[in-house]
Amino acid sequence: MLDICLLGTGGMMPMPGRFLTAMLARMNGRLLLIDCGEGTQVTMKKQGWGFKSMDVICITHFHADHISGLPGLLLTIGNAGREDPLTIVGPQGLEYIVEGLCRICPELPFPIRFIEIGKDTPNPIQVGDFSISYCLAEHMVRCYAYRIDIHRKGKFDIKKAERLGLPKPLWGMIQKEGSVEFHGETYTSDMVMGDARAGIAVAYCTDSRPVDRVNNLIQGVQLFICEGMYGEEEKKQKARENKHMLFSEAAQLAKNGNAEELWLTHFSPSLNEPELFLGIAQEIFPNTALGEERKSTTILFPKEG
């Protein structure tokens, strides 16, 4: 299962009762964070999932409301006792930006591994159990949307093991270790496992127009977290100019992407009552909800038929 928490839902600037947009994922006790604006660690602390087990941080782009909270968070992770490397993923220029921010936290007790997305970057990127896919969004600066997949292996196939002549004492070992030696031959787990089973997928997109690239990225996800910068339809021209989305556009994107559920986030500071416009989105994509501070869910692996 995968736990998801929205640490904040605001765009541009934090507001009383509304922190800046960030998403936290937890799998087997390990953490993944997308974006880290000012004050992110405050809601992380309130959520109580800890800091030390943060393995990867994905940055969508380099506007301050998505990255300015990074130095403080890294210090807190270090103070929690982390010594293992931490991976940070983001657009090209990431290492330069982070090193500049980290001049106020120059002695972290753990190394940082930077992955700057470019033409030679693997897609997806694998960090522990997290398989991180990405695509270029459409914003004022280079910006990426992310998809997190948790894959699930097939079940152990007894008939395959028996046909290979593997004795029962080796069955558990080959599943745990990935391979075993028997009578001078190497047997790998893929030789005794069934087809991969359906996994879990969550996508996250802020600061973008609803482009086809994002539509392709989010296909079939259980949860799509997407910006709804403006609720009012009359602000469509403003959304186009500033490379943002309306509630209705996010809902149409979720519908086209065959998502199961949509959470709206990254609200404009001027959008004081987003609930007034929720119905607009729900007319297009009924399973739409408003994001709110520390809104959480647990996504289970699909049941097998």
Protein Blocks (a to p, Z undefined) as FASTA:
>chain_A
ZZdddfbfcehiacehiacddddddeehiacdehjaehklmmmmmnonojmlpmbdcdfb
lcfklmmmmmmmmmmmmmnopabdcdddddehklmmmmmmmmmmmbccbdcddddddfkl
ccdddehjbccdddddddfbdcddddddddddddddfklmmmnopafklmmmmmmnopac
eehiacdfklmcccddddddddddehiaddfklmmmmgoiabdcdddfbfblklmmmmmm
nopadfklmmmmmmmnopabdcdehiafklmblmlmmmmmmmmmmmaccddehiacdddd
dddZZ
